[in-house]
Amino acid sequence: MQSILYIIGVTVMWIVIAMAVIHVVMDNRQPAKTMAWALVIIFVPVIGLVFYLFFGVNHRKERLVSQRSVDQLTKRFMLSFVEQQNLRVPERHKQLVDLFVNQSFSLPFKDNQVDIMTDGYTFFPELLRDISKAKHHIHIDMYIFENDALGRLVADVLIDKAHQGVHIRLIYDDVGCWKVDHDFFEKMREEGIEVAAYLPVRFPSFTSKVNYRNHRKLVVIDGIIGYIGGVNIALRYVKGTKDQAWRDTMLRMTGGAVYGLQRAFLIDWYFVDRTLITDRVYYPPSLTANNCLVQVVTSAPTNLYPEIMQGYVRAILSARRYIYIETPYFLPNEPVLFALKTAAVAGVDVRILCPLRSDARFVEWASRSYLREASEAGVKVYLYQTGFLHSKMMVCDDSLTTCGSTNVDFRSFENNFEANAFIYDEGTALRLKNIFLKDQENAVPLADLPKRVSPTFIKRLWESFTRLLSPLF
């Protein structure tokens, strides 16, 4: 009897495995990702099936917000765009601008002032100062809002503004804040702040979406001031980790670009709260006047195409002189890696700056073979050694830059809800270029690290194994 039950159990298990593999194959993903999931499911079936259920199910064909609702939420945004006068799109970037307009209706706005902050010591005092001056509303969309000394300080300032009658809406990612006590957010609710979790993981209802997270870092104050970049609300973004300082990039923007940040937040808010917010007061007239052009671009695993990844590929292949990239994690998918190698072989000065030591050891091992491969194609790879580099930015040809929440890795390009500002302005590009070059002075070239360039057989084998699994990260 036991042997019959065993045979039945094994048969059922292999039927389930076969069905899962067929599901993976018929999803028509990139072959590398398909093979990685198939191998995990076949060779570690129980764990592999659980991981696939949690992290592998593809939701790109789903719509979290109906097109009708997006259209309603976009009306004021469109009106602000139409009201622009003398809008001039640089001819060499027109196709990139059109790509974002056609894919996700990310409209370009001129008349922007962009201030750059490179650490938490400069960002958080500026943010708190702007929050203290808020008159009408504060919108915050954060992957992590930590219950630590800094998080509690920000929460107290927000509560004080709520008591003054300022309307505050806060979105936090449920997985990003898994370690945060729910009482922390509940206290804010009790004090008059509207707080919502993005894609809360409540088993079994949202199990298959645990892998799809809102990684955005957006702040909008009175529809006039906006922030975007890589900094979450947590003390480590100021003090760093136990043994590493923290280097990051955050942009403070005023002008038309804030309309793009506002639209991104209000669409997210509709998803978590089902409230349509379309009042004109959320899109006040711009007080800045110049030709600094900005597009705020969002991407999501539920969109038909990965818009920010497409933008990276287009920008890289359009570069004529140089491409400088900072990213904490370098696990590029095939289109991005191929574009970088193609640009380098064509004579473009391609430089990639990553941290020497990552905050995610497994990811660091997986990235090493990618960095070596890029270096062998002529890409200049530098490893930042005076702290942990969490900055996410790219500068091209003194004319284009992008900065936001997007890492150069599979997760950001394909699995996460991300937001980046694409800025078409020489002055901003030159400032970020200088920041990159200053960071480069605190980095060591990969070519100067023989153990990284020519690792032992065991290390190379481990790197190859982690790279095989990198599409699943």
C-alpha positions, 0 to 999 in steps of 0.5 A, spaced: 500 500 500 505 504 501 509 503 495 502 504 491 501 511 495 509 513 493 508 511 486 502 515 486 505 521 489 511 521 485 507 521 479 503 527 481 509 530 483 512 529 476 505 531 472 505 538 476 513 539 474 511 538 467 505 542 467 510 548 471 515 547 466 510 547 460 507 554 463 514 557 463 516 555 456 509 557 453 510 564 457 515 566 451 520 570 456 527 571 454 530 564 453 535 565 459 530 566 464 526 560 461 531 555 462 533 558 469 526 557 471 525 550 468 532 548 471 530 550 478 523 546 477 526 540 475 532 539 479 529 542 486 522 540 484 519 542 491 523 548 492 523 550 485 515 550 485 514 554 491 519 559 488 516 559 481 509 560 485 512 566 489 517 569 484 516 567 477 509 567 475 509 573 469 503 578 470 505 583 464 499 581 461 495 583 467 492 591 468 492 593 475 489 600 473 483 600 467 485 604 461 479 608 462 481 610 469 488 612 467 485 616 462 481 620 467 487 621 471 491 623 465 486 629 463 489 634 468 496 632 466 495 633 458 492 639 459 498 642 463 502 639 457 498 643 452 498 649 455 506 649 454 508 654 449 514 654 445 516 647 447 522 645 443 524 637 443 532 636 441 532 633 434 537 628 436 533 625 442 526 626 438 525 618 437 527 617 445 522 622 447 517 619 442 518 612 445 516 614 452 510 618 449 507 612 445 509 607 450 506 610 456 504 617 455 510 620 459 509 627 456 515 632 456 515 638 460 520 644 459 521 650 464 524 645 470 529 647 475 533 641 477 537 640 484 542 634 485 543 631 492 549 626 493 547 623 500 542 623 505 545 629 509 543 634 504 537 630 501 533 629 508 534 637 511 532 639 504 526 634 504 524 636 511 524 644 509 520 643 503 515 639 507 514 644 513 512 649 508 507 645 505 500 648 504 495 644 501 498 636 500 504 632 500 504 625 496 510 620 498 511 614 494 517 610 498 519 603 497 522 603 504 519 607 510 523 605 516 521 605 523 528 608 525 530 615 528 530 618 521 523 615 519 520 617 526 522 624 525 519 624 518 513 621 520 512 626 526 513 632 521 508 629 517 503 628 523 504 636 524 503 638 517 496 633 517 494 637 524 495 643 520 490 641 515 495 639 509 492 633 506 498 627 506 498 621 502 503 615 503 504 609 499 509 604 502 511 597 499 509 592 503 515 587 502 520 593 502 517 594 509 516 587 511 520 588 517 516 595 519 511 594 525 504 596 522 503 600 528 508 605 525 503 606 520 497 605 524 499 611 528 500 616 522 493 613 520 490 615 527 493 622 526 490 624 519 495 621 514 492 617 509 497 611 508 496 605 504 501 599 502 502 597 495 501 590 493 500 587 500 502 580 501 496 576 504 497 569 503 494 566 499 491 572 495 497 576 493 502 570 493 504 570 486 505 577 486 510 578 492 516 578 486 513 585 483 514 590 488 513 598 488 521 600 488 519 608 486 522 613 490 517 619 489 515 625 493 510 631 491 509 637 495 503 642 493 504 640 486 510 645 485 516 641 488 518 634 487 523 629 488 526 622 485 532 618 485 534 612 489 534 614 497 529 611 501 526 614 508 531 610 513 537 612 517 542 608 513 541 612 507 544 618 512 549 614 516 551 608 511 551 601 514 556 598 519 562 598 515 560 603 509 558 610 508 552 611 503 553 614 496 546 616 493 543 620 488 536 624 489 533 630 484 529 635 487 525 638 481 521 644 480 517 646 474 513 642 469 517 635 471 513 635 477 506 634 473 509 627 471 511 625 478 504 627 480 501 623 475 505 617 477 503 618 484 496 619 483 495 613 478 499 609 484 494 612 489 488 610 485 491 602 485 491 602 492 485 606 494 481 606 488 480 614 489 480 618 482 484 625 484 483 629 478 482 636 481 486 642 477 489 644 484 494 638 484 497 641 477 498 648 479 502 653 474 509 652 473 513 658 476 520 656 472 521 658 465 527 655 461 528 650 456 530 644 461 526 638 458 524 633 463 520 626 462 518 622 468 517 615 465 514 609 469 515 602 468 511 596 471 511 588 470 504 589 468 505 594 462 506 591 455 513 593 454 519 595 459 519 602 458 525 604 462 529 598 459 527 600 452 529 608 454 536 605 456 537 601 450 535 607 445 540 612 449 546 607 449 545 606 442 544 613 440 550 615 444 556 618 440 561 620 445 560 617 451 556 613 456 557 614 464 553 609 468 552 608 476 548 602 478 549 599 485 547 592 482 550 590 475 545 584 472 543 586 465 539 583 461 541 581 454 538 587 450 542 592 455 548 588 455 548 587 448 547 595 447 553 597 452 558 592 448 556 594 441 557 602 443 564 600 446 566 596 440 563 602 436 568 607 439 564 610 444 567 611 451 562 607 455 564 607 463 560 603 468 561 605 476 559 599 481 560 598 488 566 594 490 562 591 496 555 590 495 550 590 500 547 583 497 553 578 497 549 573 492 548 579 487 555 581 487 558 574 486 553 574 480 555 581 477 562 579 477 562 575 470 557 581 467 562 586 469 568 582 466 564 580 460 563 588 459 570 589 460 572 585 455 568 588 450 571 595 451 567 598 457 571 601 462 569 598 469 570 602 475 569 599 482 567 605 488 571 603 494 569 609 499 563 606 501 556 603 498 554 606 491 547 606 491 546 611 486 542 610 479 544 614 474 546 615 466 549 621 463 550 621 455 554 626 451 553 632 455 545 632 453 541 627 456 541 624 463 537 619 467 536 618 474 531 615 478 530 608 482 532 603 476 538 599 477 541 596 471 539 589 473 533 584 471 529 586 477 528 593 475 527 592 468 522 587 468 519 585 475 519 592 479 514 598 478 520 603 477 520 611 476 526 615 472 526 622 470 529 623 463 532 630 462 534 633 456 539 639 458 546 640 457 547 644 464 544 638 468 548 633 464 554 636 465 553 637 473 551 629 473 557 628 469 562 632 474 559 628 479 560 621 476 568 623 474 568 625 482 566 618 484 570 615 479 576 618 483 574 614 489 574 608 485 579 602 482 579 600 475 577 593 474 583 592 470 587 593 477 584 587 480 587 581 478 583 576 482 577 579 479 579 579 472 582 572 473 579 568 478 580 561 480 577 556 477 572 555 484 570 562 484 569 562 476 565 556 477 561 559 483 560 566 479 557 562 473 552 558 477 550 565 481 549 568 474 545 562 471 540 564 477 541 572 476 534 572 471 531 570 477 533 575 482 
